Amino acid sequence: MEYVSVPDSGGFVLIDLPNAPESTGIVRWARKILKDGAAGLARSMTYSYAALGLKVSGASAGISADPKVRGESVEAFGANLADAVGDRRVFLDAGKGVSEADLAPLRVLDTRHTMYFDPETHQALTNQGVLAAAAWAHGPLAGARVAIDGGGDGEVSLARAALAEGARVVALGGRTLASGFDAEVLDAWAGDADGVLPGEAVADGLHTGSDVAFVGAKTNSVDHDRMAGVAAPVVVPYARLAVTTRALAVAARADRRVLPDFVTVAGPLSAQWPSDGATAESVATTVRNLITEVLAALPGGDDGLVLEACIAAEAFLSTWQDELPFGRPI
């Protein structure tokens, strides 16, 4: 993994596979962005691409700056990134603390399709991949009880998509409702900034009786203690690095299936360089088929799906890398 400093910005970029034709990832801003966290995100992206059979590297960038000079630092990052990375093609998306408008200077050289940058399309493709993975592990979601880790905009979007498949959303963040939160309730709640979802407030919605748990409210959202109380037999991440390594061990002992996050969240990557004439709808179909195929190809033995997916990704990496990157995204 190569570290590249971006002059005058307090920023850096980590490129996981420096010899890759393209590298993509996110850029985040905060007072202090830790390299270890950025490295984990870059490695996760690399394994996503490998799982999909694409010769693309993961990358991750950070801008560490005081809030008083945030604007100047982000501007300098955008202005100086191209010179810092040289002839390597590094394409970055807006992460925490950074907006798409901040990265407008980077889009001049960005070869990815415009649909990839549409927030609604991006979220919809994430949902489709996550739900396809859940359906592969659980079976059709019609009638299934699902619990969703957080209660933000992304989680509400996932809840709506799950409802469209006939699932019953029995937990959303810290609220539970045995009969399920329906679309009408979500609409009313979304339109009321001070509103509260109906149902019961609980310490942890993932501990509510359910068939599928969707996790990813934050990095390492599910640690070993929390995993011990997860009620669902199937755990599907909707964000990267959502489940800790110790939590995977707890899940294995409980015969709970945890799906590999670098596969379940890979849906939007299919919109970066789609085939000619592709539409958001056709890419969504591609995403569902592709995520299902990747998971179905895993042996399903005693090693667990996450480790099996890592091994499969490494098999592809070995076809075009002389050495495998050190360390897995778990």
N, C-alpha and C positions, 0 to 999 in steps of 0.2 A: 504494500500500500504506500503510495507516494504522497508526501505532504508538500503542498505548494502555497507559499505565502502570497497574498494579494496586497501589493504596496499601498500605503497611505489609508488603509481601510480598517486595520485591525482584524482583517479577515484571512481565511485560509480555505483551501479546497483539498480534500482527500480523494485521491483517485485509486480505486481498489486494484484495478488491473491496468497499469500504465500503458501497455501495448495494445489495448483494445481500440477498435476504430472509433467508437463513441463511448462516452461515459455520461450517465445521468444520475440526478439525485435532487436533494433539496438544499436550500440555503436558509439558515436561521439566524436571527439576531437576538442577542441578550447582553447583559453586562459581561457575562463570561460564558462562552460556549466551550464545553469540554471536548477534547479530541477523542476521548474514549467513546462518548456517546455518538459522535459523528462517525467514528469508525464502524460502530455497530450498524448504523443505518446504511452506510456504504456497502458493507458486506451483505446485508439483507437484500439490497437491490441487486447485487451481483448474482446471488442465488435465485432471485426471481427470474432474471433473464436466462440463467442457465436452465431453470426448470422449464421455461418456455422454449428452450432450444435456440436462444438468440446470443450472438457473439457481441455482447454489450457489457460494459463494466458498470458497477455501481459507483457512485460518488456521493460526497456529502460536504457541505460547506458551512462555515460559521463566521459570523461577524461579531466580535466582542468589542463593545463600545458603550460608553456612558450614554444614558438617554439624552443628555444635552447635545451630544454630537452624533446622535443616531442618523439623522438625515444625511449629514456630510459623509459619514462612514459608509452608509449603504450606497450613496452616489459614487463614491470612490471605488467601491467594490465593483459596481457595474461598469465603470469606465476603464478599470485596470485589469479585469479578469482575463480578457483575451491576450494581452501581453504576457500575463503571468503564466498561462497554460501553454503558450506558444501555438504550435500547429496541431495540438490535440483538440478534438472536438468534445467539449464538456458543456452539457446542457443542464441548466438548473431550474428548479421550480421553487415557488415561494413557500417557505415554511413559517414557523412561528416567528412573529415579529417582523415579517417581510411581506409586502403586498406584491401582486402581479404588476402593478404600476411601477413599483420600485425597480423591477427587472426588465422594463421595456427596452433598455439599451441592449440587453442580451438577446432579444428576440430577432434582431437583425440577422444574426448568423445561425439562428436555430432552424434546423431542417425538419422539425416535427410538425405534424398536421395540426391545423388550427382547432379541430374538434377536441384535441387533447387538452387545450387550455380553457375550454368552456366548463365552468364549475359544475353546472348541472349534469353535463355529460360525464365528467370525471367521476362525480359522486354516483351517478347511475351505473356506470361500469364497475365501480367498486362494489356496489350493492349486488349486481348480477353475479360477479365472481364469488362473493361471500355466500350468497344464497345457493348458487350451484354447488359449492363445496358442502354446504350444510345438507342439501338434498342428497348428495352422493353418500354422505356418512349416515344420515338418518333415514333416508327414503323420502318420498314426497312430503312436502311441508304442510299440505292441507290438513288442518286439524291439529298440527303439532303445537305444543306450548313452547314459546321462546322467551328467554330472558335476555335483556340487552344491558350491557355494562353501564353506560352513561346516559345522559339525558340532553345532550347538545344537539345542534342542528343535524350533524351527521348521523347521530343515533336515531333521531326522529325520521330522517329520510330512510334509513335502513328499516325502521319499524313499518313505515308505509309500504315499502317494497315487500316485506314479509307478509303483511296483511293481504297484499295483492295476490300472494301465492296461497292464501287460505290459512296461514298460520294464525295462532292466537298469541298476541303479545301480552304476557302476564306480568312482566316486570320491565320497567324502564327507569334506569338509574336507581334511585332509592324509593321508588313507588311501585307497589304491586296491586294488581286487580285480578282476582281469580277468573272473572268472566272475560277479561282481556280489554286492552285499550283499543277502541275502534278508531276508524279514520275521522269520524265526526268529533270525537274527543280530542284527537291530536290537532285537528284544525282549530278548534276553539282555544286550545291551550297555546298554540303557536301565535294566535292573534291577540293574546292577552299577556303582556310582559310581566304582570304581577300575579298571574293566575297560578294555580296549583293543580296538578293532575288529580283526578279522583283516586280513590283506593286508599291503601294503607301505606304509611311511611314505615320503612324498615331499615335496619342497619346495612343490609346488603341484599340487593335484588337478585344477585346470582345465587343466593341460597334459597330462593323460592323454588318450589317444585316445578320443574320444566323438563322438556325433552332436548332442547338445544340451548346452549349458552353462547351468546355472541360477546366477545371480550375485546377491549382495546381503548378504554377511556383515556389511558395514558400509557407511557412506556412502563414496562414491568407492572402492569395493572393487576395481574394475578400472580401473587407470590405463593409460596408453599402453604402458608397458613390459610390464605383465602381459598386456594384450590381445594383444601381439605373439606370445605363447606359447600363447594359448588354442587348443586343438586342434579344438574343435567349430565347424562352420560356422554354427550357430545359437546365439545368446546371448539368454537370456530372464531378465530381472531378476525377482526375487521380493521386492524391497524398493526403496524410492524412492532416486533419486540414486545408484545403484550404479555407473554407468559415467561416466567423465569425458568431457569434450568432446574432448580429444585422443585418448582411446581410441576414440571413434567414428570419428575420422579414420583411425586405424590399421586399424580393422575394415573401413572402406570400401575401403581400398587392398588388403586381403586378400580382398575379396569375401565378407566374413563378415557375416551378417545380425544386427543387434542390434535387438531389439524395444523399443518405447517403454515405459519403466517405469510412467509414469503411466496407461497402459492396462492393462498386465499385472497390476498390483497392485490394480486398481480393484474387484475382485469384491465385497469386503465392503460397499462403498457401496450396493449394491443392497438390503442388509438394513436400511438406516436408515429408509426410509419405503416399505415394500413395500405391495403391493396388499392389500386386505382378504382374510383367509383364507389368506395366504401361510404356507408352512412352510419350515423350513430346506432341505428337499429341493427344493421348488419354486423357491426362490430360487437354489439351486445350479444348477438347470437354466437359469434365467434368466441367471445369470452366464456360464455357458459359451456360451450362444447370443449374448449381448450382446458379450462380448469378441471372439468370432469375427467377428461382424458388423462391429464397429468396425475390426478389422484388415483384413478382406476389402474394405472400402470404400476403403482407401488405394490410390493409383494404382500403387504398386510400380515407380516409375521410378528414375532415377539419383540422386535426392536422399537416399535412405535412408529407412527406415521411421520413424525418430525425428523427423526434420524434417517428413516428410509428416504424421505424427500431430499435430505442433505446428500446422501450417498448417490442418489440419482442425478442431482445437480452436479456433483463432483465428477461423475462419469462423463457428463457432457463437457465440463470445463477441461477435462484431460484431453479432449480431442483437439483443443486449440491453445492450451496453455502448457508450457514446459513444466511448471510447478504449480501445485494447488495453493491458493491463498491459505495462510495459517489462521485457523480459528473459524468455527462455524457460527452462524447467526442464531445461536440459542444460548 
